[in-house]
Structures are given as structure tokens and as C-alpha cells.
Amino acid sequence: MKISSVIGRIVNLLKRKPKLHFIHVGKTGGSAIAFALKGHAHKYNYHIKFHDHKTKLTDIPAGEKFFFCVRDPIDRFVSGFYSRQRQGRPRYNSPWRKEEKAAFSKFKTSNELALALSSTDETYKAEAEYAMNTIAHVKSSYWDWFIEESYLKKRVPDILYICNQHKLKEDFNELKVLLGLPDHLELPEKDSTAAHRNPGGLDRALAAQARLNLESWYDAEYYFLNLIKEIQSRN
């Protein structure tokens, strides 16, 4: 092999950008992030790979960087409930499974479902628990993506950044700096379809008891978020 060819290959290797994976946890603002970044996925500091909801941390090779978004579990529940109630439309069209159809025939609002978790009517309570375990997004857990605490801790060196949905714009600006993206790049704040946001006018209100029920139901989710806070405080 010619020396010039060898040198050329070495130069190409040095120019190759490291991979960066986006783990898309449902209903955490990930669609807005992906929409804003996809046109720039190969242009800056990293070669960004966008994954669907099925991709878990174990699917990403150790040593390769990743980032993701988180959101308060109760807010995520409300968003997920209404997203599935409208079957993902208008951005997507994901028909109900028969279990979801049964759930939405029984519970019309997120508050109804959350309150039913503490109902004294055992049949109604069982129907609520069944709905919580069958409605997509509502039933999903952060641990579906990040497996278990010990494994997540092993992968901490691979975490590039963690966005929080409640301050997504601020976090996105920090992420842009890490990725070497231009200042003018923005989230699709005015485009609800691109951001896959629920439309306005929905009844998002939750009674105090509904919130207590959800805090108990999502205990493992709050444990995950506390772990994330601990990880962020050390980095």
C-alpha cells in the first residue's frame, strides 16, 4: 500500500467525529429536540444518531456518548394520557390497542384516571390500575430505557448532557454550545405538531388526591430522577 494512501486513511480517521446518541424517552420534549437538531446531525462536533422509543441504553455501545431528556412523572403522565387519547395525532397516527380503547372508554380525563387509583370501589380501582398498565407512555418507565441503577451508574462517563423538559429552552441553549451548533438554532416553540405537543384547551387539572395517587404510583420514577440529580451534581 502506498504511503500516501496510509496517510490519507489516518487523516480521515482523525477527522471522524465521535458518535453521539439521543435516547428518546417518550413525552419529555424529545420530539422538539430531535426536530431542531436533525438538519445538523452530521455538521458539528458529533455525528448524532437519533433513535426511536425502542432504543435502550444497552443498545448503545459502552464508550459512546449519549444524551436524553427527563420530565416530572406527573406532568409526563398527563401529557402521555392525552397524547394517546388522540392516538398521537396530528404528527403521528397510532391507533389504540384494544386495551387502550377500553381504558379511554372508561376514563375521559387524566384526573379521572388518577383519582380512580384510590377509589373505594374495587372494580373501578382495578380498571384504573389496568389502564395505567396498558396506556402507552402512561405505563412506560425511565427504567425501560436505563435498565437498572447499577448499569446506569456504569454508563455515567458516557452521558454528555441531560435536558429537563421544564427548562427545555435553557438546556437546549447549553446543549448547542456542547454540540458546536449556531446560536440562531431554536426549538419549534410555535409549531405544536413538530414539537409533538398536546393542543391547548385540554383539562390538565389534577385534584390533590390525584397527585398523591400518582406520586405513589410513580415512586420508581421519582427515585430515578433523584438519581439523575445526584449524577448531575457530581459532574
Number of C-alpha atoms within 10 A of each C-alpha: 5 7 8 9 10 11 11 12 12 12 11 11 10 9 9 12 15 12 15 22 24 23 24 24 26 23 24 24 24 23 20 21 24 19 16 18 19 12 9 16 18 14 13 15 17 19 17 22 15 16 14 11 13 12 18 18 19 13 10 16 12 12 11 15 21 23 16 19 21 23 22 15 23 22 15 18 22 23 21 23 27 23 23 21 23 15 18 18 16 16 13 12 11 13 14 18 13 9 13 21 16 16 22 19 9 15 18 14 18 22 19 15 25 27 20 22 25 19 13 9 10 12 11 16 18 15 18 23 19 17 22 22 15 19 22 19 21 24 16 18 17 19 15 14 19 20 14 12 12 9 12 20 14 10 18 15 14 19 19 17 18 17 22 18 20 14 10 20 16 12 16 21 17 14 18 17 12 14 19 12 18 12 9 7 13 16 20 16 12 8 11 15 17 18 20 21 21 19 11 8 6 11 12 14 12 18 12 10 15 20 16 16 18 19 15 12 17 18 11 15 20 17 12 19 16 12 15 16 12 11 14 13 8 6 8
